[in-house]
Amino acid sequence: MTTSGTTRDRADDAGDLLVSRVVGSFDRCQDPRLKTVMGSLTEHLHAFLQEVRPTETEWAKALDFLVSVGQFTNDERRELVLLCDVLGASAQVVALNTVPGGSTPPTVIGPYVIDDSPEIAVGDVLPRVEGVPCWIEGTVTDAAGRPVRGARVEVWETDDYRRAGAEYGNERAAPRAHVMTDSSGRYAFWGSVPSPIEVPQDGPVGTLLHALGRAGHRAPHLRLRVSAQHLRTVVTHVFVAGHPLLEDDCVFGVRDGLVQRFAHHPSGTPAPDGRALDGEWASVRFDVALAPAGSARALTAPLF
């Protein structure tokens, strides 16, 4: 027992010396931020290795896994983003960069932001929308509560196949569009009531989730990206209140202030815009407040 303990102590001492040498090798770095980040990363990485003590076989398998994540990534699939999402790293970065003071909370961006969505007028219907119709409306203001005219409200949903639009490439896109706010900062459109979805599980991240005994479900939500001149863009979600998956969202994206009640209306109830609807429909209100553009924590230059 004593010999084994002594051997481990010596290994730890040698490991600490190695960490010091690696961190010391950054002394000539001219970028103080890069030096700080790499020093901290090195120390935490070595601390993890010293705690877990992987075998060489385990280490090789870990590297093979990371390589496979890169190989599985293409123009329409960001497997590394998905890995960061399911480990909570994306949510952590969002939380660290959230601006306090009354602006709408952001949440994980995810891999499906699409820049070239078609424009629809206030009150129009999302293209290709299916499912239970839902009237979605709100106002966009600045942090002081002043209405923002001409804010761009981008929305993307999932369809009945429970896939996000980007997964279809050019063949078929799930509901997505953008609407510009009017003179009172108002936006409105017809979409559908969100349903639960699953993150892609046909790649290495899916294999990891299965090995961990985790389901790949996301709580039902509507995705929004809201931008306006001189204000900070926010990517956020509108989650359905009362859904059981709110406590088990696999990317940890649910945040206070983003859970809203979707009111359900029986067939024959007049719609807000006078539209005649056959069957049940729903409605939800989600107001967005944007922080000043200069409120983001930013670096003067990329790390490298």
NUMI-944986 format. One line per 2 residues: number of its first residue (from 1); for each residue x, y, z of N, C-alpha, C. Coordinates in Angstrom, 2 decimals. Layout:
NUM = X:Y:Z:X:Y:Z:X:Y:Z | ...
# end
This chain:
1 = 0.84:-1.20:0.00:0.00:0.00:0.00:0.87:1.25:0.00 | 1.90:1.22:0.86:2.79:2.38:0.95:3.55:2.59:-0.34
3 = 4.04:1.47:-0.91:4.78:1.57:-2.17:3.91:2.13:-3.28 | 2.66:1.62:-3.37:1.74:2.10:-4.39:1.45:3.57:-4.23
5 = 1.23:4.00:-2.96:0.97:5.41:-2.70:2.15:6.27:-3.07 | 3.36:5.79:-2.74:4.57:6.56:-3.07:4.73:6.69:-4.57
7 = 4.46:5.61:-5.30:4.56:5.64:-6.76:3.60:6.65:-7.36 | 2.37:6.66:-6.83:1.38:7.62:-7.35:1.80:9.04:-7.02
9 = 2.31:9.27:-5.82:2.77:10.61:-5.44:3.86:11.10:-6.38 | 4.80:10.20:-6.70:5.88:10.58:-7.62:5.33:10.90:-9.00
11 = 4.34:10.11:-9.44:3.73:10.37:-10.74:3.04:11.71:-10.75 | 2.36:12.03:-9.64:1.68:13.32:-9.55:2.67:14.47:-9.55
13 = 3.78:14.29:-8.84:4.81:15.33:-8.83:5.36:15.56:-10.24 | 5.61:14.46:-10.95:6.11:14.56:-12.32:5.07:15.22:-13.21
15 = 3.79:14.90:-12.96:2.71:15.51:-13.74:2.63:17.00:-13.50 | 2.76:17.42:-12.25:2.73:18.85:-11.93:3.89:19.58:-12.60
17 = 5.06:18.94:-12.61:6.21:19.54:-13.27:5.95:19.69:-14.77 | 5.32:18.68:-15.35:5.00:18.73:-16.78:4.05:19.89:-17.08
19 = 3.03:20.06:-16.23:2.08:21.16:-16.42:2.80:22.51:-16.38 | 3.71:22.65:-15.41:4.47:23.90:-15.29:5.29:24.18:-16.54
21 = 5.88:23.13:-17.09:6.70:23.30:-18.29:5.83:23.69:-19.49 | 4.66:23.04:-19.62:3.78:23.36:-20.75:3.28:24.80:-20.64
23 = 2.80:25.18:-19.46:2.30:26.54:-19.27:3.43:27.55:-19.47 | 4.62:27.21:-19.01:5.76:28.10:-19.19:6.14:28.30:-20.64
25 = 5.78:27.32:-21.48:6.12:27.44:-22.90:5.31:28.53:-23.60 | 4.27:29.05:-22.91:3.46:30.11:-23.49:3.99:31.51:-23.15
27 = 5.10:31.58:-22.43:5.59:32.88:-21.94:5.91:33.85:-23.07 | 6.27:33.35:-24.22:6.62:34.24:-25.33:5.40:34.69:-26.14
29 = 4.23:34.22:-25.75:3.01:34.60:-26.47:2.76:36.10:-26.30 | 2.53:36.81:-27.40:2.34:38.26:-27.38:0.89:38.66:-27.11
31 = -0.02:37.70:-27.18:-1.45:37.99:-26.95:-1.79:37.56:-25.52 | -2.04:38.51:-24.61:-2.30:38.15:-23.21:-3.55:37.31:-23.03
33 = -4.58:37.58:-23.84:-5.81:36.79:-23.72:-5.58:35.35:-24.14 | -4.91:35.15:-25.26:-4.60:33.80:-25.73:-3.73:33.07:-24.71
35 = -2.76:33.77:-24.13:-1.89:33.15:-23.13:-2.71:32.71:-21.92 | -3.63:33.55:-21.47:-4.47:33.21:-20.32:-5.36:32.00:-20.62
37 = -6.00:32.03:-21.79:-6.91:30.94:-22.15:-6.16:29.62:-22.27 | -5.01:29.62:-22.96:-4.28:28.37:-23.15:-3.68:27.87:-21.85
39 = -3.24:28.78:-20.99:-2.72:28.36:-19.69:-3.79:27.70:-18.85 | -4.98:28.30:-18.80:-6.07:27.73:-18.02:-6.53:26.40:-18.61
41 = -6.64:26.35:-19.95:-7.04:25.11:-20.60:-6.05:23.99:-20.29 | -4.78:24.28:-20.36:-3.75:23.27:-20.08:-3.85:22.76:-18.65
43 = -4.00:23.68:-17.70:-4.07:23.27:-16.30:-5.31:22.42:-16.03 | -6.45:22.81:-16.59:-7.67:22.03:-16.36:-7.61:20.69:-17.07
45 = -7.04:20.65:-18.27:-6.93:19.39:-18.99:-6.05:18.40:-18.23 | -4.91:18.87:-17.75:-4.02:17.98:-17.02:-4.62:17.56:-15.67
47 = -5.36:18.47:-15.03:-6.02:18.12:-13.77:-7.05:17.01:-14.01 | -7.79:17.11:-15.12:-8.74:16.07:-15.48:-8.03:14.74:-15.71
49 = -6.92:14.77:-16.45:-6.19:13.54:-16.73:-5.64:12.91:-15.45 | -5.14:13.74:-14.55:-4.59:13.23:-13.30:-5.68:12.66:-12.39
51 = -6.89:13.23:-12.50:-7.98:12.71:-11.68:-8.54:11.41:-12.23 | -8.79:11.38:-13.56:-9.43:10.22:-14.17:-8.42:9.10:-14.46
53 = -7.18:9.47:-14.76:-6.11:8.52:-15.06:-6.52:7.53:-16.16 | -6.77:8.03:-17.37:-7.18:7.13:-18.45:-6.06:6.18:-18.85
55 = -6.44:4.99:-19.26:-5.47:4.09:-19.85:-5.13:4.59:-21.25 | -4.05:4.08:-21.82:-3.69:4.50:-23.16:-4.76:4.08:-24.17
57 = -5.42:2.94:-23.92:-6.50:2.50:-24.80:-7.67:3.46:-24.72 | -8.03:3.87:-23.51:-9.13:4.84:-23.34:-8.80:6.17:-24.00
59 = -7.57:6.60:-23.86:-7.15:7.87:-24.45:-7.25:7.79:-25.98 | -6.82:6.67:-26.54:-6.89:6.50:-28.00:-8.35:6.50:-28.47
61 = -9.23:5.86:-27.71:-10.64:5.84:-28.08:-11.24:7.25:-27.99 | -10.82:8.01:-26.99:-11.32:9.38:-26.85:-10.90:10.23:-28.05
63 = -9.65:10.09:-28.47:-9.18:10.84:-29.63:-9.90:10.40:-30.90 | -10.15:9.08:-31.03:-10.90:8.59:-32.19:-12.30:9.18:-32.21
65 = -12.91:9.32:-31.04:-14.25:9.90:-30.95:-14.24:11.35:-31.45 | -13.26:12.14:-31.01:-13.18:13.53:-31.44:-12.93:13.63:-32.94
67 = -12.09:12.74:-33.47:-11.86:12.72:-34.91:-13.17:12.42:-35.65 | -13.94:11.47:-35.13:-15.19:11.10:-35.80:-16.20:12.25:-35.76
69 = -16.17:13.04:-34.68:-17.05:14.22:-34.61:-16.71:15.18:-35.74 | -15.41:15.40:-35.96:-15.00:16.27:-37.06:-15.36:15.69:-38.41
71 = -15.18:14.40:-38.58:-15.47:13.78:-39.87:-16.96:13.77:-40.18 | -17.79:13.79:-39.15:-19.24:13.75:-39.35:-19.81:15.14:-39.65
73 = -18.99:16.15:-39.50:-19.44:17.53:-39.72:-19.36:17.89:-41.20 | -20.40:18.56:-41.69:-20.41:19.06:-43.07:-21.18:20.37:-43.09
75 = -21.52:20.85:-44.28:-22.16:22.16:-44.42:-23.54:22.20:-43.75 | -24.19:21.05:-43.61:-25.54:21.03:-43.05:-25.60:20.34:-41.70
77 = -24.48:19.90:-41.19:-24.48:19.16:-39.93:-23.28:19.61:-39.11 | -23.51:20.16:-37.93:-22.45:20.64:-37.06:-22.38:19.74:-35.83
79 = -21.70:18.61:-35.98:-21.66:17.61:-34.91:-20.93:18.15:-33.68 | -19.92:19.00:-33.88:-19.21:19.57:-32.74:-20.12:20.51:-31.95
81 = -20.96:21.28:-32.65:-21.95:22.13:-31.97:-22.88:21.25:-31.14 | -23.34:20.15:-31.73:-24.23:19.24:-31.02:-23.56:18.66:-29.78
83 = -22.28:18.31:-29.89:-21.55:17.79:-28.74:-21.50:18.82:-27.61 | -21.18:20.06:-27.96:-21.15:21.13:-26.95:-22.53:21.36:-26.36
85 = -23.57:21.22:-27.18:-24.94:21.40:-26.70:-25.31:20.35:-25.64 | -25.08:19.08:-25.96:-25.55:18.02:-25.05:-24.70:17.92:-23.79
87 = -23.51:18.52:-23.79:-22.68:18.57:-22.59:-22.93:19.84:-21.78 | -23.84:20.68:-22.25:-24.16:21.90:-21.52:-23.17:23.03:-21.73
89 = -22.15:22.81:-22.55:-21.14:23.85:-22.76:-21.72:25.05:-23.50 | -22.57:24.80:-24.48:-23.18:25.90:-25.23:-24.04:26.76:-24.29
91 = -24.84:26.10:-23.44:-25.67:26.83:-22.50:-24.83:27.62:-21.52 | -23.69:27.08:-21.13:-22.80:27.78:-20.19:-22.23:29.05:-20.83
93 = -21.79:28.96:-22.08:-21.25:30.13:-22.77:-22.33:31.20:-22.92 | -23.54:30.78:-23.26:-24.64:31.74:-23.38:-24.89:32.44:-22.05
95 = -24.91:31.67:-20.96:-25.16:32.25:-19.64:-24.06:33.23:-19.25 | -22.82:32.91:-19.57:-21.70:33.78:-19.22:-21.75:35.11:-19.98
97 = -22.39:35.10:-21.14:-22.44:36.30:-21.97:-23.80:36.98:-21.98 | -24.69:36.53:-21.09:-26.01:37.16:-21.00:-25.89:38.55:-20.40
99 = -26.57:39.51:-21.01:-26.54:40.89:-20.54:-27.64:41.08:-19.50 | -27.29:41.46:-18.27:-28.32:41.70:-17.25:-29.05:43.01:-17.52
101 = -30.21:43.15:-16.91:-30.89:44.43:-16.98:-32.15:44.48:-17.81 | -32.89:43.37:-17.90:-34.21:43.43:-18.51:-34.31:43.00:-19.95
103 = -33.20:42.66:-20.60:-33.30:42.18:-21.98:-33.74:40.73:-22.00 | -34.27:40.30:-23.13:-34.76:38.92:-23.25:-33.60:37.93:-23.15
105 = -33.74:36.88:-22.32:-32.64:35.92:-22.19:-32.39:35.18:-23.50 | -31.13:35.05:-23.88:-30.82:34.20:-25.04:-30.74:32.75:-24.60
107 = -30.67:31.85:-25.56:-30.43:30.45:-25.25:-29.59:29.86:-26.38 | -29.39:28.56:-26.35:-28.48:27.92:-27.28:-28.88:28.21:-28.73
109 = -27.88:28.48:-29.57:-28.17:28.80:-30.96:-28.55:27.55:-31.73 | -27.84:26.46:-31.48:-28.13:25.24:-32.21:-27.54:25.29:-33.61
111 = -27.64:24.19:-34.34:-27.00:24.11:-35.66:-27.89:24.49:-36.82 | -29.08:25.04:-36.56:-30.05:25.18:-37.64:-30.44:26.61:-37.98
113 = -29.63:27.61:-37.60:-29.91:28.98:-38.01:-29.73:29.09:-39.51 | -30.72:29.63:-40.19:-30.69:29.74:-41.64:-30.84:31.20:-42.02
115 = -29.90:31.74:-42.79:-29.85:33.18:-43.03:-30.77:33.66:-44.16 | -31.12:32.79:-45.09:-31.82:33.26:-46.29:-33.31:32.98:-46.23
117 = -33.94:33.16:-45.08:-35.37:32.87:-44.95:-36.20:33.90:-45.73 | -37.36:33.50:-46.25:-38.22:34.44:-46.98:-38.89:35.43:-46.02
119 = -39.21:36.60:-46.52:-39.90:37.60:-45.69:-41.41:37.44:-45.85 | -42.13:37.55:-44.73:-43.59:37.57:-44.75:-44.06:38.84:-44.07
121 = -45.26:39.29:-44.38:-45.81:40.49:-43.77:-46.37:40.17:-42.39 | -46.52:41.20:-41.58:-47.13:41.02:-40.25:-48.51:40.39:-40.43
123 = -48.74:39.28:-39.72:-50.02:38.59:-39.79:-50.09:37.47:-40.81 | -49.03:37.28:-41.62:-49.03:36.22:-42.62:-48.75:34.85:-42.00
125 = -48.80:33.82:-42.84:-48.60:32.44:-42.42:-47.20:31.98:-42.80 | -46.53:31.29:-41.90:-45.23:30.73:-42.24:-45.35:29.76:-43.41
127 = -44.43:29.79:-44.34:-44.47:28.81:-45.43:-44.36:27.39:-44.90 | -45.07:26.48:-45.53:-44.99:25.04:-45.25:-45.44:24.66:-43.84
129 = -46.16:25.53:-43.16:-46.54:25.24:-41.79:-47.59:24.13:-41.75 | -47.48:23.25:-40.76:-48.41:22.14:-40.55:-48.71:22.03:-39.07
131 = -49.69:21.21:-38.73:-50.03:21.00:-37.33:-51.11:21.95:-36.85 | -51.25:22.07:-35.53:-52.26:22.93:-34.93:-51.87:24.39:-35.16
133 = -52.70:25.18:-35.86:-52.34:26.58:-36.12:-52.15:27.35:-34.82 | -51.18:28.26:-34.83:-50.89:29.05:-33.64:-50.61:30.49:-34.05
135 = -51.33:31.41:-33.43:-51.12:32.85:-33.64:-50.03:33.31:-32.68 | -48.93:33.79:-33.21:-47.78:34.18:-32.40:-47.58:35.67:-32.59
137 = -47.56:36.42:-31.50:-47.43:37.86:-31.60:-46.64:38.41:-30.43 | -46.20:39.64:-30.56:-45.46:40.30:-29.49:-44.94:41.63:-29.98
139 = -44.18:42.28:-29.13:-43.53:43.53:-29.50:-42.03:43.41:-29.27 | -41.28:44.18:-30.03:-39.84:44.27:-29.83:-39.55:45.68:-29.32
141 = -38.87:45.75:-28.19:-38.49:47.03:-27.60:-37.00:47.02:-27.29 | -36.48:48.22:-26.96:-35.13:48.25:-26.42:-35.22:48.00:-24.92
143 = -34.09:48.00:-24.23:-34.08:47.67:-22.81:-34.85:48.68:-21.97 | -35.05:49.89:-22.51:-35.80:50.93:-21.81:-37.29:50.86:-22.09
145 = -37.72:49.90:-22.90:-39.13:49.74:-23.19:-39.64:50.50:-24.38 | -38.75:51.12:-25.15:-39.18:51.88:-26.33:-39.37:50.92:-27.51
147 = -40.50:51.04:-28.24:-40.74:50.15:-29.38:-39.66:50.30:-30.45 | -39.32:49.19:-31.09:-38.30:49.19:-32.14:-38.98:48.90:-33.47
149 = -38.99:49.89:-34.32:-39.56:49.72:-35.65:-38.52:49.10:-36.58 | -38.97:48.20:-37.43:-38.08:47.60:-38.42:-37.13:46.55:-37.87
151 = -37.42:46.02:-36.68:-36.62:44.90:-36.17:-36.93:43.66:-37.01 | -35.92:42.86:-37.24:-36.07:41.63:-38.03:-36.30:40.46:-37.07
153 = -37.45:39.84:-37.18:-37.79:38.70:-36.33:-37.77:37.46:-37.21 | -36.74:36.66:-37.06:-36.62:35.41:-37.83:-37.16:34.27:-36.98
155 = -37.87:33.38:-37.63:-38.47:32.25:-36.92:-38.22:30.98:-37.72 | -37.95:29.90:-37.02:-37.89:28.59:-37.66:-38.44:27.56:-36.71
157 = -39.29:26.70:-37.27:-39.98:25.68:-36.49:-39.52:24.30:-36.94 | -40.18:23.29:-36.41:-40.00:21.92:-36.89:-41.30:21.48:-37.52
159 = -41.22:20.51:-38.41:-42.44:20.04:-39.05:-42.88:18.72:-38.42 | -43.87:18.10:-39.01:-44.42:16.87:-38.43:-43.43:15.72:-38.42
161 = -42.36:15.81:-39.22:-41.33:14.78:-39.19:-40.29:15.05:-38.11 | -40.55:16.11:-37.34:-39.72:16.45:-36.19:-38.26:16.69:-36.58
163 = -38.08:17.37:-37.67:-36.73:17.74:-38.09:-36.69:19.24:-38.32 | -35.54:19.82:-38.10:-35.39:21.24:-38.37:-35.16:21.44:-39.86
165 = -35.45:22.64:-40.33:-35.43:22.91:-41.77:-34.11:22.59:-42.43 | -33.00:22.86:-41.78:-31.70:22.68:-42.42:-31.42:21.21:-42.74
167 = -32.09:20.30:-42.05:-31.81:18.89:-42.28:-32.28:18.42:-43.66 | -33.15:19.21:-44.30:-33.65:18.80:-45.59:-32.83:19.34:-46.74
169 = -31.86:20.17:-46.48:-31.09:20.78:-47.55:-32.00:21.60:-48.45 | -31.83:21.48:-49.76:-32.64:22.24:-50.70:-33.92:21.52:-51.11
171 = -34.09:20.29:-50.65:-35.23:19.50:-51.10:-36.53:19.93:-50.41 | -36.44:20.20:-49.12:-37.66:20.53:-48.39:-37.28:21.27:-47.12
173 = -37.84:22.41:-46.91:-37.54:23.20:-45.72:-38.73:23.21:-44.79 | -38.48:23.03:-43.51:-39.52:23.18:-42.51:-39.88:24.66:-42.40
175 = -40.97:24.99:-41.71:-41.42:26.38:-41.65:-40.33:27.33:-41.15 | -40.03:28.33:-41.95:-39.05:29.35:-41.57:-39.34:30.60:-42.38
177 = -39.16:31.75:-41.76:-39.39:33.03:-42.43:-38.91:34.13:-41.51 | -39.02:35.38:-41.98:-38.76:36.51:-41.09:-39.82:37.58:-41.35
179 = -40.12:38.33:-40.30:-41.11:39.40:-40.37:-40.49:40.64:-39.75 | -40.79:41.80:-40.31:-40.27:43.06:-39.80:-41.32:43.72:-38.92
181 = -40.91:44.25:-37.79:-41.86:44.89:-36.89:-42.40:46.18:-37.49 | -43.65:46.54:-37.13:-44.27:47.74:-37.66:-43.88:48.96:-36.82
183 = -44.55:50.07:-37.04:-44.17:51.32:-36.38:-44.33:51.28:-34.87 | -45.14:50.36:-34.37:-45.30:50.22:-32.92:-44.43:49.11:-32.34
185 = -43.53:48.56:-33.16:-42.66:47.48:-32.70:-43.33:46.13:-32.67 | -44.47:46.01:-33.29:-45.27:44.78:-33.21:-44.88:43.80:-34.32
187 = -44.93:42.51:-33.98:-44.82:41.46:-34.98:-45.93:40.45:-34.72 | -46.31:39.72:-35.72:-47.32:38.67:-35.58:-47.27:37.78:-36.81
189 = -47.56:36.51:-36.62:-47.62:35.58:-37.75:-48.34:34.32:-37.30 | -48.75:33.53:-38.26:-49.34:32.23:-38.00:-48.27:31.15:-38.17
191 = -48.08:30.38:-37.11:-47.21:29.22:-37.17:-47.98:28.00:-36.70 | -47.34:27.15:-35.95:-48.02:25.98:-35.39:-47.53:25.75:-33.97
193 = -48.31:25.01:-33.20:-47.93:24.69:-31.83:-46.70:23.79:-31.85 | -45.62:24.16:-31.19:-44.40:23.33:-31.22:-44.63:21.95:-30.62
195 = -43.90:20.98:-31.14:-43.93:19.62:-30.61:-42.52:19.21:-30.20 | -42.39:18.19:-29.35:-41.04:17.74:-28.97:-40.27:17.26:-30.20
197 = -38.97:17.44:-30.16:-38.12:16.96:-31.25:-36.97:16.17:-30.66 | -36.26:15.49:-31.49:-35.06:14.76:-31.08:-33.86:15.34:-31.81
199 = -32.75:15.47:-31.11:-31.53:15.89:-31.78:-31.04:14.73:-32.64 | -30.29:15.00:-33.70:-29.79:13.90:-34.55:-28.95:12.92:-33.74
201 = -29.23:11.64:-33.92:-28.53:10.61:-33.15:-27.90:9.54:-34.03 | -27.68:9.88:-35.29:-27.09:8.91:-36.21:-25.58:9.07:-36.32
203 = -24.98:9.92:-35.47:-23.55:10.15:-35.50:-22.90:9.82:-34.18 | -21.65:10.24:-33.99:-20.92:9.91:-32.76:-21.56:10.49:-31.50
205 = -22.18:11.66:-31.59:-22.83:12.22:-30.40:-24.02:11.36:-29.99 | -24.76:10.85:-30.96:-25.85:9.93:-30.65:-25.35:8.67:-29.97
207 = -24.21:8.15:-30.44:-23.61:6.97:-29.80:-23.27:7.27:-28.35 | -22.72:8.46:-28.10:-22.38:8.86:-26.74:-23.63:8.97:-25.87
209 = -24.69:9.58:-26.39:-25.93:9.71:-25.63:-26.47:8.35:-25.24 | -26.47:7.41:-26.18:-26.97:6.06:-25.88:-26.11:5.38:-24.82
211 = -24.79:5.55:-24.92:-23.90:4.94:-23.93:-24.13:5.52:-22.54 | -24.52:6.79:-22.48:-24.78:7.44:-21.19:-26.19:7.19:-20.68
213 = -27.01:6.51:-21.47:-28.39:6.27:-21.06:-29.26:7.51:-21.14 | -28.87:8.46:-21.99:-29.62:9.71:-22.11:-30.49:9.71:-23.35
215 = -31.70:10.25:-23.22:-32.56:10.44:-24.39:-32.16:11.74:-25.07 | -32.39:11.81:-26.35:-31.99:12.99:-27.11:-33.15:13.93:-27.39
217 = -34.06:14.09:-26.42:-35.25:14.91:-26.64:-34.98:16.38:-26.34 | -35.64:17.23:-27.10:-35.68:18.66:-26.79:-37.11:19.03:-26.43
219 = -37.25:19.90:-25.42:-38.57:20.39:-25.06:-39.16:21.16:-26.24 | -40.48:21.08:-26.46:-41.07:21.78:-27.60:-40.85:23.29:-27.50
221 = -40.47:23.89:-28.61:-40.14:25.31:-28.59:-40.22:25.90:-29.99 | -40.34:27.20:-30.02:-40.28:27.99:-31.24:-38.98:28.76:-31.21
223 = -38.22:28.76:-32.31:-36.92:29.43:-32.34:-37.07:30.82:-32.95 | -36.43:31.80:-32.32:-36.46:33.17:-32.81:-35.05:33.76:-32.81
225 = -34.77:34.57:-33.82:-33.58:35.41:-33.81:-34.04:36.83:-34.14 | -33.79:37.75:-33.22:-34.31:39.11:-33.37:-33.13:40.07:-33.43
227 = -33.14:40.94:-34.45:-32.03:41.86:-34.64:-32.57:43.23:-35.05 | -31.83:44.27:-34.70:-32.18:45.64:-35.06:-30.93:46.48:-35.00
229 = -30.91:47.56:-35.75:-29.75:48.43:-35.80:-29.47:49.03:-34.42 | -28.18:49.03:-34.05:-27.70:49.61:-32.80:-28.12:48.82:-31.55
231 = -28.70:47.63:-31.75:-29.11:46.80:-30.63:-28.49:45.41:-30.78 | -28.38:44.71:-29.67:-27.73:43.41:-29.69:-28.68:42.33:-30.15
233 = -28.26:41.56:-31.15:-29.08:40.45:-31.65:-29.24:39.38:-30.58 | -30.44:38.83:-30.49:-30.69:37.75:-29.52:-31.24:36.54:-30.26
235 = -30.70:35.37:-29.96:-31.25:34.10:-30.41:-31.91:33.47:-29.19 | -33.20:33.21:-29.30:-33.93:32.75:-28.14:-35.00:31.74:-28.55
237 = -35.67:31.15:-27.58:-36.73:30.17:-27.83:-37.98:30.59:-27.06 | -39.12:30.10:-27.53:-40.37:30.19:-26.77:-40.79:28.76:-26.45
239 = -40.70:28.41:-25.18:-41.02:27.05:-24.74:-42.49:26.95:-24.30 | -43.05:25.76:-24.43:-44.45:25.51:-24.10:-44.56:25.20:-22.61
241 = -45.26:26.05:-21.88:-45.43:25.87:-20.44:-46.15:24.56:-20.14 | -45.73:23.89:-19.06:-46.39:22.69:-18.61:-45.92:21.40:-19.24
243 = -45.04:21.47:-20.23:-44.61:20.24:-20.89:-43.57:19.53:-20.03 | -43.68:18.20:-19.88:-42.75:17.47:-19.00:-41.29:17.53:-19.43
245 = -41.02:17.74:-20.71:-39.63:17.77:-21.17:-38.92:19.07:-20.80 | -39.63:20.04:-20.21:-38.95:21.25:-19.76:-37.86:20.93:-18.74
247 = -38.05:19.87:-17.98:-37.07:19.48:-16.97:-36.02:18.52:-17.51 | -36.13:18.16:-18.79:-35.21:17.17:-19.35:-34.82:17.54:-20.77
249 = -34.63:18.82:-21.02:-34.19:19.28:-22.34:-32.73:18.87:-22.52 | -32.44:18.09:-23.56:-31.13:17.44:-23.64:-29.99:18.41:-23.92
251 = -30.29:19.66:-24.30:-29.22:20.64:-24.50:-29.25:21.73:-23.43 | -30.11:21.55:-22.43:-30.16:22.45:-21.26:-30.47:23.89:-21.67
253 = -31.37:24.04:-22.65:-31.66:25.36:-23.20:-32.78:26.12:-22.54 | -33.54:25.47:-21.64:-34.68:26.15:-21.01:-34.18:27.17:-20.00
255 = -34.68:28.40:-20.10:-34.26:29.46:-19.19:-35.49:30.20:-18.68 | -35.35:30.78:-17.49:-36.44:31.58:-16.93:-36.80:32.70:-17.90
257 = -38.09:32.94:-18.05:-38.56:34.00:-18.93:-38.88:33.55:-20.34 | -38.50:32.32:-20.69:-38.74:31.83:-22.04:-39.89:30.83:-22.11
259 = -40.43:30.44:-20.96:-41.54:29.48:-20.92:-42.85:30.26:-20.92 | -43.68:30.02:-21.91:-44.91:30.78:-22.08:-46.12:29.84:-22.20
261 = -47.27:30.34:-21.77:-48.50:29.56:-21.88:-49.08:29.70:-23.27 | -49.30:28.58:-23.93:-49.97:28.56:-25.23:-51.46:28.34:-24.98
263 = -52.26:29.35:-25.25:-53.71:29.25:-25.04:-54.34:28.49:-26.20 | -55.21:27.52:-25.89:-55.88:26.73:-26.93:-57.33:27.18:-27.04
265 = -57.78:27.34:-28.29:-59.11:27.86:-28.55:-59.90:26.83:-29.36 | -61.16:26.57:-28.97:-61.96:25.58:-29.70:-62.35:26.07:-31.09
267 = -62.74:25.13:-31.92:-63.18:25.46:-33.27:-64.33:26.46:-33.21 | -64.29:27.43:-34.09:-65.32:28.45:-34.12:-64.96:29.71:-33.38
269 = -63.90:29.68:-32.56:-63.46:30.89:-31.87:-62.87:31.86:-32.88 | -63.30:33.14:-32.89:-62.76:34.10:-33.86:-61.25:34.26:-33.71
271 = -60.55:34.28:-34.82:-59.10:34.47:-34.81:-58.78:35.96:-34.68 | -57.60:36.31:-34.15:-57.25:37.72:-33.95:-57.29:38.56:-35.22
273 = -56.99:37.94:-36.37:-56.96:38.69:-37.63:-58.21:38.47:-38.46 | -59.23:37.82:-37.86:-60.48:37.60:-38.57:-60.46:36.40:-39.51
275 = -59.36:35.68:-39.52:-59.23:34.53:-40.42:-60.21:33.42:-39.99 | -60.84:32.76:-40.94:-61.73:31.64:-40.66:-60.92:30.36:-40.54
277 = -61.03:29.70:-39.41:-60.26:28.49:-39.16:-61.20:27.32:-38.90 | -60.87:26.20:-39.51:-61.61:24.97:-39.25:-60.85:24.16:-38.21
279 = -61.41:24.05:-37.03:-60.76:23.27:-36.00:-60.10:24.12:-34.93 | -59.46:23.45:-34.01:-58.81:24.10:-32.87:-57.61:24.94:-33.34
281 = -57.34:26.00:-32.60:-56.13:26.78:-32.85:-55.60:27.29:-31.51 | -54.41:27.82:-31.53:-53.77:28.27:-30.29:-53.20:29.66:-30.49
283 = -52.77:30.27:-29.39:-52.14:31.59:-29.47:-51.13:31.74:-28.33 | -50.13:32.57:-28.56:-49.12:32.84:-27.54:-48.57:34.24:-27.79
285 = -48.20:34.91:-26.71:-47.57:36.22:-26.82:-46.17:36.13:-26.24 | -45.22:36.72:-27.00:-43.83:36.71:-26.55:-43.20:38.04:-26.92
287 = -42.98:38.88:-25.92:-42.36:40.19:-26.13:-40.84:40.06:-26.00 | -40.13:40.80:-26.82:-38.67:40.72:-26.86:-38.09:42.09:-26.55
289 = -37.13:42.13:-25.63:-36.40:43.36:-25.31:-34.94:43.16:-25.69 | -34.39:44.08:-26.47:-33.02:43.98:-26.96:-32.09:44.91:-26.18
291 = -30.93:44.40:-25.82:-29.92:45.19:-25.12:-29.17:46.07:-26.11 | -28.52:47.13:-25.63:-27.68:47.94:-26.53:-26.57:47.11:-27.15
293 = -26.19:47.45:-28.36:-25.16:46.66:-29.07:-23.85:46.66:-28.32 | -23.51:47.73:-27.63:-22.23:47.81:-26.94:-22.20:47.10:-25.61
295 = -23.31:46.42:-25.23:-23.35:45.78:-23.92:-22.75:44.39:-23.92 | -22.41:43.87:-25.10:-21.83:42.53:-25.17:-20.39:42.54:-24.68
297 = -20.00:41.48:-23.94:-18.61:41.32:-23.53:-17.83:40.85:-24.74 | -16.86:41.63:-25.16:-16.19:41.32:-26.43:-14.69:41.45:-26.29
299 = -13.98:40.78:-27.18:-12.53:40.89:-27.28:-12.18:41.82:-28.44 | -11.02:42.42:-28.38:-10.62:43.33:-29.45:-10.18:42.58:-30.70
301 = -9.83:41.30:-30.55:-9.38:40.54:-31.71:-9.62:39.06:-31.44 | -9.71:38.24:-32.50:-9.85:36.79:-32.29:-8.62:36.24:-31.54
303 = -8.81:35.09:-30.90:-7.70:34.48:-30.16:-6.54:34.13:-31.07 | -6.82:33.60:-32.24:-5.76:33.30:-33.21:-6.38:33.07:-34.58
# end
